[in-house]
Amino acid sequence: MNKLYIFLLMSLLSFFISCGDEIQKEEKKPTVQTKKDEVNDFIWSALNSWYYWQKDVPNLADNRFSDTEYLKFINSTKDHEGFFYNLLYRYGEEDRFSWVVDDVEKLMASFSGKQAATGLEYSLTSIENGNRILGLVNYIIPNSPADKAGLKRGDVFFKINGELLTQRNYRKLTEDNFTITVAQNFKIKNKVFTYDGEKKFHIKGEELQENPIHYSKIFKINGKKIAYLVFNAFQANYNDELNEKFGEFKAEGVTDLILDLRYNGGGSVNTALALGQMITGQFANRKYITLNYNDKHKASNSTGYLNKEIGLFEFEDGEMKSKGKELANSLHLNRVYVLTSHATASASELTITSLKPYIDVVQIGQKTYGKFVGSITLVDAPNSNINKAYTDFENRNKNHSYGMQPIVFAYFNSRNEVFVEGVEPDIKINFVDYLGNIKEFGNPNDPALAKALEQITGNKFRKASEKRLKLETWPVGDSKTLKKFGTEMYITDLSEFK
């Protein structure tokens, strides 16, 4: 066999062996992942667009990832909630208010007042150097499980599921099935809580529809007609009923208004705008609230003006929809008395601070919660128009049901003032000092209402025998501040802002 033949044969064998190795290498080469996690992709993209603190979060920067790195990042976890909260700016400190949910339809329904709940609205206070917690029933939603069980405003409870209320177990109150124990004939002796008897109430939650216009009354004292309104949430689908209530006040010739926002955690900015017009009326077309967004949405920076007409809304097909406008029933007041607590938040605080440049606001009670940022509901609906991106509920991606309620704007009154630490009252009242003497709504002996009536009429309403308790207390929270969306502020209709 000649040398040329052998050389050609060896070359050919080498070629096939080489090709075989290459084929084997290709077969062993790992598959490149190209499919995106849809939920995490939505979360990142929508936050990158709308999140108020977007520029302060390195992982939300536009140029943070190459295409390959981005794919790896969003596919790094199936824990969608964890992925969301890890993208927030100083979560729990700077941003305490952004949320993600796995059922956006439930979220939207909650903004209309529809929710699974027990109907028990309460506040919690720490006593005995923080070793014990007492619960005070603020109010009961009518026809709710708590109402049917027999609980009433002013009840004081100290046990949950048979155990003393403590820092360790009080969050069980946010569940939908529990038993609380109410103290009977309780006393505070030597700064220690004691009682003569107890009564248990078992409550199991169910779907409720709460009307935020909880209670109203007109007092006729010394020639004055004083309207008292307990308003517990800014729900845009009740704007027409709220306006109707102010129509009743107007027809009665009301001269003064006491607005009870002690248990109002906020809600729709559009309702706050409408309420401001109902209280006043003499400042049409004047600035009421300014909204500021992140740098990407500067075009959305806008102002809400007081207007003789207010927006009306209805909850339909899973979202809040406009149903036109109607003339506001305005009282043209120059002064309003507002009752507040630590749970008075967001749209309630907006109402107080935005009225102040125009009329006297006499605030009675406790310092408010301190929430001067707001949100919009974001869904998986990308859009080439940046100002419409992720807001089209009807045309969202239905492969999943996730939605977000992240902070997207800060708000200011017409003087560009903001009160991030909360709004201090003009007249301070610590409601825990009056445990056992908290009266039903409308009772002129209720501490905060009595003080407001006293300021208006000059009369004394509380009995001298009802002394304040000498008890060291520290606020823990309440049923609004301890649950998701309890202190939410959101925009129902952007068209009302210019």
Secondary structure, DSSP 8 states (H G I E B T S, - for coil): --HHHHHHHHHHHHHHHHHHHHHHHHHHS--------HHHHHHHHHHHHH-TTGGG-GGG-TTS--HHHHHHHHTS-S-HHHHHHTTSTTBTTTB---EEES-HHHHHHHTTTEEEE--EEEEEEEETTTTEEEEEEEEE-TTSHHHHHT--TT-EEEEETTEE--TTTGGGGGSSEEEEEEEES-EEETTEEE-SEEEEEEEE-EEEE--SEEEEEEEEETTEEEEEEEE--B-GGGHHHHHHHHHHHHHTT--EEEEE-TT---EEHHHHHHHHHHH--S-TT-EEEEEE--GGGGGG-EEEE--SEEEEEEEETTEEEEEEEEE------SEEEEEE-TT--THHHHHHHHHTTTSEEEEEES------EEE--B-S---SSTTTTT--STTS-TT---EEE-EEEEEE-TT----TT----SEE--GGGGTT----TT-TTSHHHHHHHHHHH----S-TT--------EEEEETTTTSTTTT-EE-S-GGGB-
